Amino acid sequence: MGRPVRRVVIAGGGTAGWMAAACISKVLGKQLDIRLVESDEIGTVGVGEATIPTLLNFHNLLEINEQEFMAETKATFKLGISFENWRNVNEDYIHSFGLTGTDHWTAGFQHFWHKGRERGLAGDYGDYCLELRAAQENKFAHLPRNGMNYAYHLDASAYARYLRKFSERLGVQRIEGKIVDVTTSALTGHIRSITLDSGADIEGDLFIDCTGFRALLIGEAMKVKYQDWSQWLFNDCAAALQTASAGDAVPLTRSIAHAFGWQWRIPLQHRVGNGIVFSSRYVEQDEAIAALQANIVGEPLMKPRVIKFTPGQREQVWKGNCVAIGLSSGFLEPIESTSIHLIQRGIVRLMQMFPANGIAQTDVEEYNRQAATEIEHIRDFIILHYKVNNRLDPYWRDAREMQVPVSLQHRIDLFRQTGRVFRVPNELFAENSWIQVMLGQGIMPLQHHQTADLMGDAELSHFLGAIKGQVDKTVAQLPAHQAYVERYCSAPK
C-alpha cells in the first residue's frame, strides 16, 4: 500500500475528463483535492454524439436533472440504431434498446417467434418490440415504470461544458495549460507531477489520463503498450461533419453502410452530426470524404474533420498511480455508441475501488481484469456486424472471411444451430441485442426450443398477437418525437 490518495489530478478535459471530475467530486469531493488540467487550444475529438441507455444510470448517480441537461446539450432521444445496407445493399434493420416479446424460463421469445414464422403466424421480429416500433414511427414519450428504454443524442462539446459547471460547483479546480512533461519517481515508477507550458508543476497522488489518443500519461510516461485489434476491426479513420437540421429529429441513430465502411447521421435539436468511418486499406481519404459529402442532408456547417485511430486497448488501463479513462485506454469504433459507456464504466469501477488509503496492487489487477473482459465482450459484438454479411465489396468480403475470436464464433454457431443466446455476467449487451443483430445480419436459426412446440397454432397465434397488439396500441398513443422534445426540453434559442 502506498500513500493515501488526497490529491487527484485529471489530465485532459472533454467528455472523459469532465465525466470523471463530476463523478469523483459528487461522491468524494469533500475528502479530496481535485484538479483538472486542459487546454482550450487543443479542444476535443467529439466524434460520437450518440449514447446508450446506461448513461441514464450515470446521471441518476449524479442526480442530474434530465430536462436541464437535455436543454443545455441540445439533446434528443434515441431508441436504437438503424443499420442500412449492412447485411446487403437495400436491406435494413434496427437494433433497438427494448426487450422483444415475452420469454419463458426455458427459452427466449425468439424460439416462439421462430415457430410462428415456420407456421406463417408471426410478423417481423421487431413487430414485438415497443422501442423498435416507436422508432419506426418517429414517436417517443416517457412511460410509467420506465416502460420505454432510451438514450440520448447530444452535443458532446456542450455536454463537457455542462459537466464542467457541475464539477466546479462541487469544488473541482480547472487549470488551463498544455502538458509538456511528466515526472515519475525513480523509486516507485509512479507519476509525481505533470509540468505545464506555463512552467507550473502539478503534483498529485492519483493521476487520471484523459488525454485522448495521445495517452500522454499511460502511454508516454508509464510505457504501457497498446493491443492492436485491426485484424478484426478494419476501420482506422473517421471524418466528422455537422449540417443544419433539415426536418424533424428522429429517435434513431442512422448507420449507413458503404463499400469501405459506414456513415452516421445523428439528429440533435439544432443540427445534425454526420460522419464516415472507413478503412484506409480500402479507400483513399478524399474518396471517403466525397462519399460523405454526397450523402448528407442540410447545409454543411464546417469542413470535414478527420480523426485517425487504431482499434484496440491498453494492455493495462491502471498502472501505478495512473488510470486511463476514455480514448487513452482504448477505442473500438463508434458503431454501437459505446465510447461514453466505457468512460462511465471506467469511472464507476474506479469509485468502487478508490484507493483512499493507498494503492493496493490487488485492486489494480482486478480493475484491469474487469476492464479487459468488458471491452472484449463489446469488441466481439462489434465484430459480429462485419463478420456476418452478404455484401460483395472487397471490404465486406474480407470481413466475412476473417477468423474471429473464438468467443464470438461460438456465439454465432450456437445461435445459428439452436437459436440460443446466453449473456455473460456483467457484459453490456443483453440477449436481445445479440438476437436483433444476428437476425438483422442474416442468421436464421436452424431450430427452436421444444417448449415452443407445446403451443398449438391457435394458442401461438393468440400469444404472438397479444404482444403485437399491445405494442401497436401503445405506439398509436405516443406523441411525435419532435413535438415531445420541443415540449419537454427545448434548448434556449
BABAGU-290147 format. One record per residue (C-alpha): residue number from 0; chain; x, y, z. Coordinates in steps of 0.05 Angstrom, whole numbers, plus 5000, padded with zeros to 4 digits. Example, Ala and Ser with C-alpha at 12.3 -4.5 7.8 and 13.67 -1.06 7.14 Angstrom:
// residues 2
PT   k c east north   up
PT   0 A 5246  4910 5156
PT   1 A 5273  4979 5143
This chain:
// residues 493
PT   k c east north   up
PT   0 A 5000  5000 5000
PT   1 A 5026  5068 4982
PT   2 A 5010  5137 5008
PT   3 A 4937  5156 5019
PT   4 A 4904  5189 4960
PT   5 A 4882  5260 4975
PT   6 A 4903  5297 4911
PT   7 A 4871  5275 4846
PT   8 A 4897  5305 4780
PT   9 A 4855  5294 4717
PT  10 A 4897  5305 4655
PT  11 A 4852  5328 4598
PT  12 A 4781  5352 4595
PT  13 A 4729  5336 4543
PT  14 A 4675  5284 4556
PT  15 A 4721  5235 4593
PT  16 A 4755  5286 4637
PT  17 A 4693  5323 4659
PT  18 A 4653  5258 4669
PT  19 A 4709  5236 4716
PT  20 A 4711  5303 4751
PT  21 A 4635  5304 4760
PT  22 A 4630  5234 4789
PT  23 A 4691  5238 4835
PT  24 A 4671  5307 4862
PT  25 A 4599  5286 4872
PT  26 A 4618  5224 4913
PT  27 A 4684  5241 4946
PT  28 A 4694  5315 4934
PT  29 A 4693  5334 5007
PT  30 A 4752  5288 5021
PT  31 A 4795  5304 4960
PT  32 A 4832  5360 4925
PT  33 A 4811  5351 4852
PT  34 A 4844  5389 4795
PT  35 A 4832  5382 4721
PT  36 A 4883  5406 4670
PT  37 A 4861  5422 4600
PT  38 A 4878  5469 4543
PT  39 A 4827  5508 4503
PT  40 A 4876  5506 4445
PT  41 A 4874  5430 4439
PT  42 A 4798  5420 4440
PT  43 A 4764  5353 4439
PT  44 A 4756  5297 4388
PT  45 A 4680  5298 4394
PT  46 A 4665  5244 4342
PT  47 A 4609  5209 4378
PT  48 A 4545  5245 4398
PT  49 A 4503  5183 4408
PT  50 A 4496  5146 4474
PT  51 A 4465  5082 4502
PT  52 A 4415  5074 4560
PT  53 A 4469  5063 4613
PT  54 A 4482  5138 4613
PT  55 A 4416  5147 4650
PT  56 A 4445  5106 4707
PT  57 A 4505  5152 4710
PT  58 A 4461  5214 4711
PT  59 A 4419  5183 4767
PT  60 A 4483  5173 4808
PT  61 A 4499  5247 4798
PT  62 A 4427  5269 4810
PT  63 A 4426  5306 4744
PT  64 A 4361  5338 4722
PT  65 A 4344  5308 4654
PT  66 A 4306  5367 4626
PT  67 A 4361  5416 4645
PT  68 A 4415  5370 4617
PT  69 A 4378  5358 4551
PT  70 A 4363  5432 4541
PT  71 A 4436  5452 4553
PT  72 A 4465  5397 4509
PT  73 A 4411  5406 4455
PT  74 A 4396  5333 4462
PT  75 A 4343  5289 4431
PT  76 A 4320  5218 4449
PT  77 A 4348  5155 4419
PT  78 A 4312  5088 4416
PT  79 A 4363  5049 4376
PT  80 A 4406  5046 4314
PT  81 A 4382  5037 4243
PT  82 A 4430  4993 4203
PT  83 A 4422  5007 4130
PT  84 A 4456  4966 4075
PT  85 A 4496  4925 4126
PT  86 A 4471  4856 4111
PT  87 A 4465  4873 4038
PT  88 A 4451  4934 3996
PT  89 A 4379  4957 4005
PT  90 A 4368  4912 4066
PT  91 A 4357  4948 4132
PT  92 A 4343  4930 4205
PT  93 A 4341  4965 4273
PT  94 A 4379  4946 4335
PT  95 A 4333  4976 4388
PT  96 A 4342  4986 4463
PT  97 A 4279  4950 4483
PT  98 A 4260  4879 4500
PT  99 A 4225  4838 4447
PT 100 A 4165  4795 4465
PT 101 A 4159  4753 4528
PT 102 A 4209  4699 4548
PT 103 A 4194  4632 4580
PT 104 A 4242  4609 4634
PT 105 A 4266  4553 4589
PT 106 A 4271  4592 4525
PT 107 A 4275  4663 4498
PT 108 A 4219  4695 4458
PT 109 A 4258  4684 4394
PT 110 A 4241  4609 4397
PT 111 A 4166  4623 4398
PT 112 A 4175  4674 4343
PT 113 A 4215  4624 4302
PT 114 A 4160  4573 4309
PT 115 A 4109  4626 4289
PT 116 A 4149  4643 4226
PT 117 A 4151  4569 4207
PT 118 A 4076  4565 4215
PT 119 A 4062  4631 4180
PT 120 A 4035  4662 4244
PT 121 A 4089  4714 4260
PT 122 A 4109  4781 4231
PT 123 A 4178  4812 4234
PT 124 A 4217  4801 4298
PT 125 A 4215  4876 4310
PT 126 A 4139  4878 4310
PT 127 A 4140  4853 4382
PT 128 A 4186  4908 4409
PT 129 A 4157  4974 4433
PT 130 A 4221  5015 4425
PT 131 A 4234  4990 4355
PT 132 A 4163  5004 4332
PT 133 A 4163  5073 4364
PT 134 A 4229  5088 4328
PT 135 A 4199  5067 4262
PT 136 A 4140  5114 4273
PT 137 A 4185  5171 4298
PT 138 A 4149  5173 4365
PT 139 A 4171  5179 4437
PT 140 A 4146  5192 4508
PT 141 A 4167  5175 4579
PT 142 A 4123  5118 4602
PT 143 A 4103  5096 4673
PT 144 A 4150  5048 4709
PT 145 A 4206  5064 4660
PT 146 A 4167  5029 4605
PT 147 A 4210  5056 4549
PT 148 A 4285  5043 4545
PT 149 A 4322  5102 4514
PT 150 A 4386  5140 4509
PT 151 A 4406  5208 4480
PT 152 A 4436  5243 4420
PT 153 A 4475  5301 4449
PT 154 A 4524  5356 4433
PT 155 A 4589  5327 4461
PT 156 A 4623  5395 4470
PT 157 A 4562  5423 4505
PT 158 A 4560  5361 4549
PT 159 A 4632  5374 4571
PT 160 A 4614  5446 4587
PT 161 A 4553  5424 4626
PT 162 A 4593  5375 4668
PT 163 A 4648  5428 4678
PT 164 A 4598  5475 4711
PT 165 A 4570  5417 4752
PT 166 A 4640  5397 4775
PT 167 A 4664  5468 4791
PT 168 A 4604  5479 4835
PT 169 A 4629  5418 4875
PT 170 A 4699  5446 4883
PT 171 A 4738  5419 4823
PT 172 A 4793  5467 4803
PT 173 A 4805  5475 4728
PT 174 A 4875  5493 4706
PT 175 A 4888  5519 4636
PT 176 A 4951  5493 4603
PT 177 A 4985  5443 4558
PT 178 A 5024  5385 4588
PT 179 A 5096  5388 4566
PT 180 A 5129  5339 4614
PT 181 A 5112  5283 4663
PT 182 A 5158  5269 4722
PT 183 A 5159  5198 4751
PT 184 A 5192  5171 4814
PT 185 A 5256  5132 4803
PT 186 A 5239  5091 4865
PT 187 A 5166  5072 4852
PT 188 A 5155  5088 4779
PT 189 A 5093  5128 4799
PT 190 A 5078  5196 4770
PT 191 A 5099  5252 4816
PT 192 A 5077  5312 4775
PT 193 A 5059  5340 4707
PT 194 A 5091  5403 4680
PT 195 A 5051  5453 4640
PT 196 A 5074  5500 4586
PT 197 A 5068  5556 4636
PT 198 A 5123  5523 4677
PT 199 A 5076  5503 4733
PT 200 A 5085  5434 4765
PT 201 A 5020  5399 4785
PT 202 A 5033  5346 4838
PT 203 A 4984  5291 4856
PT 204 A 4973  5224 4889
PT 205 A 4929  5195 4834
PT 206 A 4930  5215 4761
PT 207 A 4873  5202 4712
PT 208 A 4895  5203 4639
PT 209 A 4840  5234 4596
PT 210 A 4888  5259 4543
PT 211 A 4854  5221 4487
PT 212 A 4893  5183 4434
PT 213 A 4957  5218 4455
PT 214 A 4956  5179 4521
PT 215 A 5009  5226 4550
PT 216 A 5009  5192 4618
PT 217 A 4991  5118 4609
PT 218 A 5027  5111 4543
PT 219 A 5085  5160 4540
PT 220 A 5102  5166 4614
PT 221 A 5081  5097 4641
PT 222 A 5102  5060 4577
PT 223 A 5040  5015 4575
PT 224 A 5035  4982 4507
PT 225 A 4974  4982 4462
PT 226 A 4940  4920 4435
PT 227 A 4923  4929 4361
PT 228 A 4857  4896 4341
PT 229 A 4857  4918 4269
PT 230 A 4859  4845 4245
PT 231 A 4785  4844 4265
PT 232 A 4765  4917 4261
PT 233 A 4788  4945 4195
PT 234 A 4767  5017 4204
PT 235 A 4822  5066 4224
PT 236 A 4796  5134 4203
PT 237 A 4735  5177 4213
PT 238 A 4713  5243 4183
PT 239 A 4662  5285 4220
PT 240 A 4617  5339 4191
PT 241 A 4560  5379 4221
PT 242 A 4500  5402 4180
PT 243 A 4440  5445 4193
PT 244 A 4375  5410 4211
PT 245 A 4332  5394 4151
PT 246 A 4269  5364 4180
PT 247 A 4245  5334 4245
PT 248 A 4294  5297 4290
PT 249 A 4283  5222 4291
PT 250 A 4295  5179 4353
PT 251 A 4346  5137 4317
PT 252 A 4420  5138 4300
PT 253 A 4426  5122 4227
PT 254 A 4484  5077 4207
PT 255 A 4490  5073 4132
PT 256 A 4540  5022 4103
PT 257 A 4586  5040 4045
PT 258 A 4632  4996 4005
PT 259 A 4691  5013 4051
PT 260 A 4659  5030 4118
PT 261 A 4597  5065 4143
PT 262 A 4566  5133 4154
PT 263 A 4530  5160 4215
PT 264 A 4473  5211 4219
PT 265 A 4455  5236 4289
PT 266 A 4398  5288 4297
PT 267 A 4405  5340 4352
PT 268 A 4357  5397 4367
PT 269 A 4399  5449 4330
PT 270 A 4438  5410 4278
PT 271 A 4456  5340 4253
PT 272 A 4521  5304 4267
PT 273 A 4547  5267 4207
PT 274 A 4609  5227 4195
PT 275 A 4640  5169 4158
PT 276 A 4682  5113 4189
PT 277 A 4727  5078 4139
PT 278 A 4789  5035 4128
PT 279 A 4849  5067 4095
PT 280 A 4866  4998 4068
PT 281 A 4805  5000 4023
PT 282 A 4793  5073 4005
PT 283 A 4831  5138 3999
PT 284 A 4813  5192 4048
PT 285 A 4789  5241 3995
PT 286 A 4743  5189 3965
PT 287 A 4712  5172 4033
PT 288 A 4700  5246 4048
PT 289 A 4669  5256 3979
PT 290 A 4622  5198 3993
PT 291 A 4602  5231 4059
PT 292 A 4591  5299 4027
PT 293 A 4548  5267 3973
PT 294 A 4503  5234 4025
PT 295 A 4486  5290 4073
PT 296 A 4421  5328 4081
PT 297 A 4424  5401 4102
PT 298 A 4475  5456 4094
PT 299 A 4546  5439 4118
PT 300 A 4566  5480 4179
PT 301 A 4640  5462 4177
PT 302 A 4693  5428 4136
PT 303 A 4702  5353 4148
PT 304 A 4748  5338 4207
PT 305 A 4789  5275 4201
PT 306 A 4809  5232 4260
PT 307 A 4856  5173 4254
PT 308 A 4856  5116 4304
PT 309 A 4879  5046 4318
PT 310 A 4825  5000 4345
PT 311 A 4847  4964 4407
PT 312 A 4862  4972 4481
PT 313 A 4918  4985 4530
PT 314 A 4949  4923 4560
PT 315 A 4936  4956 4627
PT 316 A 4889  5014 4639
PT 317 A 4913  5024 4711
PT 318 A 4987  5023 4724
PT 319 A 5020  5051 4787
PT 320 A 4982  5114 4805
PT 321 A 4956  5127 4735
PT 322 A 4887  5106 4710
PT 323 A 4869  5115 4636
PT 324 A 4797  5135 4622
PT 325 A 4768  5144 4552
PT 326 A 4808  5143 4488
PT 327 A 4874  5138 4525
PT 328 A 4852  5069 4550
PT 329 A 4829  5042 4483
PT 330 A 4780  5052 4426
PT 331 A 4739  5006 4383
PT 332 A 4697  5048 4337
PT 333 A 4632  5087 4344
PT 334 A 4585  5036 4312
PT 335 A 4546  5018 4376
PT 336 A 4558  5084 4413
PT 337 A 4599  5050 4468
PT 338 A 4654  5102 4479
PT 339 A 4617  5143 4531
PT 340 A 4594  5079 4564
PT 341 A 4666  5055 4572
PT 342 A 4684  5123 4602
PT 343 A 4627  5115 4651
PT 344 A 4645  5044 4669
PT 345 A 4718  5062 4680
PT 346 A 4698  5118 4727
PT 347 A 4647  5077 4766
PT 348 A 4697  5020 4772
PT 349 A 4749  5069 4799
PT 350 A 4699  5095 4850
PT 351 A 4685  5024 4873
PT 352 A 4760  5011 4882
PT 353 A 4781  5081 4901
PT 354 A 4850  5077 4935
PT 355 A 4835  5125 4992
PT 356 A 4885  5090 5039
PT 357 A 4937  5077 4986
PT 358 A 4941  5038 4921
PT 359 A 4934  4963 4930
PT 360 A 4962  4920 4874
PT 361 A 4904  4872 4882
PT 362 A 4856  4929 4865
PT 363 A 4898  4948 4804
PT 364 A 4898  4876 4779
PT 365 A 4823  4868 4790
PT 366 A 4808  4935 4756
PT 367 A 4849  4915 4695
PT 368 A 4817  4846 4692
PT 369 A 4747  4874 4693
PT 370 A 4764  4929 4642
PT 371 A 4795  4878 4594
PT 372 A 4736  4830 4600
PT 373 A 4686  4885 4588
PT 374 A 4718  4915 4526
PT 375 A 4730  4846 4497
PT 376 A 4655  4830 4501
PT 377 A 4639  4895 4467
PT 378 A 4693  4881 4415
PT 379 A 4661  4815 4397
PT 380 A 4593  4847 4390
PT 381 A 4620  4899 4342
PT 382 A 4659  4848 4301
PT 383 A 4593  4810 4292
PT 384 A 4566  4867 4250
PT 385 A 4622  4858 4200
PT 386 A 4632  4783 4202
PT 387 A 4561  4764 4182
PT 388 A 4542  4798 4117
PT 389 A 4523  4782 4045
PT 390 A 4557  4841 4010
PT 391 A 4604  4832 3951
PT 392 A 4652  4891 3962
PT 393 A 4725  4871 3978
PT 394 A 4720  4905 4047
PT 395 A 4658  4865 4066
PT 396 A 4681  4801 4034
PT 397 A 4746  4803 4073
PT 398 A 4708  4817 4137
PT 399 A 4663  4757 4124
PT 400 A 4722  4712 4111
PT 401 A 4765  4734 4170
PT 402 A 4778  4689 4231
PT 403 A 4743  4720 4290
PT 404 A 4756  4710 4365
PT 405 A 4736  4640 4389
PT 406 A 4687  4672 4438
PT 407 A 4649  4705 4382
PT 408 A 4650  4646 4335
PT 409 A 4619  4604 4390
PT 410 A 4561  4653 4398
PT 411 A 4548  4655 4323
PT 412 A 4549  4579 4317
PT 413 A 4505  4570 4378
PT 414 A 4452  4617 4352
PT 415 A 4454  4590 4281
PT 416 A 4447  4518 4304
PT 417 A 4400  4524 4364
PT 418 A 4372  4595 4367
PT 419 A 4402  4602 4437
PT 420 A 4437  4663 4465
PT 421 A 4467  4666 4535
PT 422 A 4490  4730 4568
PT 423 A 4558  4730 4601
PT 424 A 4552  4761 4672
PT 425 A 4563  4836 4673
PT 426 A 4571  4844 4598
PT 427 A 4539  4905 4566
PT 428 A 4497  4876 4510
PT 429 A 4440  4831 4532
PT 430 A 4409  4773 4495
PT 431 A 4360  4815 4455
PT 432 A 4416  4858 4426
PT 433 A 4453  4797 4401
PT 434 A 4389  4768 4373
PT 435 A 4369  4832 4336
PT 436 A 4437  4839 4304
PT 437 A 4446  4766 4286
PT 438 A 4376  4763 4255
PT 439 A 4387  4830 4222
PT 440 A 4453  4809 4192
PT 441 A 4421  4746 4164
PT 442 A 4429  4688 4212
PT 443 A 4364  4649 4218
PT 444 A 4368  4593 4270
PT 445 A 4360  4522 4244
PT 446 A 4315  4502 4301
PT 447 A 4276  4527 4361
PT 448 A 4267  4502 4432
PT 449 A 4216  4446 4440
PT 450 A 4177  4488 4491
PT 451 A 4150  4528 4432
PT 452 A 4123  4463 4403
PT 453 A 4077  4455 4463
PT 454 A 4034  4510 4434
PT 455 A 3984  4494 4380
PT 456 A 3973  4543 4323
PT 457 A 3914  4577 4356
PT 458 A 3949  4586 4423
PT 459 A 4014  4610 4390
PT 460 A 3976  4658 4345
PT 461 A 3940  4687 4405
PT 462 A 4005  4693 4445
PT 463 A 4041  4730 4389
PT 464 A 3981  4771 4370
PT 465 A 3970  4795 4442
PT 466 A 4042  4820 4446
PT 467 A 4039  4855 4379
PT 468 A 3971  4885 4395
PT 469 A 3996  4916 4459
PT 470 A 4057  4944 4423
PT 471 A 4014  4973 4368
PT 472 A 3965  5003 4418
PT 473 A 4020  5037 4458
PT 474 A 4055  5064 4396
PT 475 A 3990  5093 4370
PT 476 A 3982  5134 4433
PT 477 A 4053  5162 4433
PT 478 A 4066  5234 4410
PT 479 A 4114  5251 4354
PT 480 A 4186  5252 4378
PT 481 A 4199  5323 4352
PT 482 A 4138  5351 4387
PT 483 A 4155  5316 4452
PT 484 A 4226  5343 4452
PT 485 A 4202  5414 4438
PT 486 A 4153  5409 4496
PT 487 A 4198  5373 4546
PT 488 A 4269  5400 4537
PT 489 A 4273  5452 4482
PT 490 A 4341  5486 4481
PT 491 A 4345  5561 4491
PT 492 A 4347  5598 4425
